[in-house]
C-alpha cells in the first residue's frame, strides 16, 4: 500500500503526501546513506514509486515505470527549493 510506505494508515491530503515524501526522500536518498547505499537505493525507489502512485494515479500508467528514475523525481520535487535557497544570499 503506497500510503503505508509513506507512513499513513489511510488516505490523506496531497499536501501531507508531498510533505511525507520530501522528508523520507531526503532521509533515504542514496547520497545521504553511503554506508548503506544498497538498502537506501531500494527504499528511495519504493518511496518515490509510492508517491507517484498516490499523486499521479495508477503506477502502471505513469510513463512506463521500467524507465522510472527516482532521482529525477527528487530533482523535480526539490528544484524550486534549491533555486530559492541558492539565491537567498545574492544582493539585489
C-alpha positions in Angstrom: 0.0 0.0 0.0 1.6 3.3 -1.1 0.0 5.2 1.8 1.7 2.8 4.3 5.1 3.2 2.6 4.8 7.0 3.2 3.8 6.3 6.8 0.0 6.7 6.7 -2.8 4.4 7.7 -5.3 5.8 5.2 -6.0 8.5 2.7 -4.6 11.9 3.4 -4.3 15.2 1.6 -1.9 15.7 -1.3 -0.1 18.3 0.8 0.5 15.7 3.5 1.7 13.2 0.9 4.2 15.7 -0.5 5.5 16.6 2.9 6.0 12.9 3.9 7.6 12.2 0.5 10.1 15.0 0.9 11.0 14.0 4.4 11.5 10.4 3.5 13.2 11.1 0.2 15.9 13.2 2.0 16.3 10.6 4.7 16.7 7.7 2.3 18.5 9.4 -0.6 21.5 7.1 -1.5 23.8 10.1 -1.4 23.0 10.5 2.3 23.4 6.9 3.0 26.8 5.9 1.7 27.3 3.3 4.4 24.1 1.5 3.4 23.7 2.6 -0.2 22.0 -0.6 -1.5 19.2 -0.5 1.1 18.8 3.2 0.7 18.5 3.0 -3.1 15.8 0.3 -2.7 13.9 2.3 -0.1 14.3 5.6 -2.0 12.8 3.9 -5.1 10.0 2.4 -3.1 9.2 5.8 -1.6 9.3 7.5 -5.0 7.0 4.9 -6.6 4.5 5.2 -3.7 4.4 9.0 -4.1 3.8 8.7 -7.8 1.1 6.1 -7.3 -0.8 8.4 -4.9 -0.3 11.7 -6.7 -0.5 10.6 -10.3 -2.8 7.6 -10.1 -2.1 4.1 -11.2 1.6 3.4 -11.2 1.4 1.2 -14.2 0.2 4.1 -16.3 2.9 6.5 -15.3 5.4 6.9 -18.2 6.5 3.3 -18.4 7.7 2.5 -14.9 10.6 0.4 -16.3 12.2 3.7 -17.2 11.2 5.4 -13.9 14.1 7.5 -12.4 13.6 8.2 -8.7 16.5 10.7 -8.8 14.6 12.7 -11.4 11.5 12.8 -9.2 13.7 14.0 -6.3 15.2 16.8 -8.5 11.7 17.9 -9.7 10.4 18.0 -6.1 13.3 19.9 -4.7 14.2 22.1 -7.7 12.1 25.1 -6.5 13.5 24.8 -3.0 17.1 24.6 -4.4 16.5 27.6 -6.7 15.2 29.7 -3.9 17.8 28.7 -1.3 20.7 29.1 -3.7 19.7 32.7 -4.4 18.9 33.9 -0.9 22.4 35.2 -0.4 22.6 37.3 -3.6 22.4 41.0 -3.2 19.8 43.0 -5.2 
